[in-house]
Amino acid sequence: MAKPKKIKSKSEDSFGRKGLAEDIFCAWDGDILVLNVLGTPSAKRDVIGKPKGSQLKVSVTAAPEGGRATDHMVRFLAKEFGVAVKDIEVVFGRFNVNKQLRIKSPKQLPSVITNHLSQELIGQYPVR
């Protein structure tokens, strides 16, 4: 699978951390997919939802106690992306609904991400 070009970081948060541009929820950093997530714990089912601003909504059934919901989310997303749990790094937000994840060499991409990345490529290379 051909990977789209890396989208360079355009912003820093109030802590000086470089993140994704404000209008995107995912981007490539080499072979690593950087994903901004808005987590919803204690949901009825585990599901990857729609983008909301600069985050992708991800709901999980685990309760938000001591980082358990984030741990459950990582296990769920590992299956969805076809990677081992150790290949997903929680950059920030382990105890918060706002998270950034780095997924090393995903084997498969959920449709919402594939659609977003293909739209990004179309925007980079307009038809003349």
HUDADA-V767651 format. One record per helix or strand of 2 or more residues. SS is the DSSP state (@ for helix, = for strand). FROM is the first residue (numbers start at 1). LEN is the number of residues. If there is no record, write none. Layout:
ss=SS from=FROM len=LEN
ss=SS from=FROM len=LEN
//
This chain:
ss== from=11 len=2
ss== from=18 len=2
ss== from=26 len=4
ss== from=32 len=9
ss== from=47 len=6
ss== from=55 len=5
ss=@ from=68 len=14
ss=@ from=85 len=3
ss== from=88 len=5
ss== from=98 len=7
ss=@ from=111 len=14
//
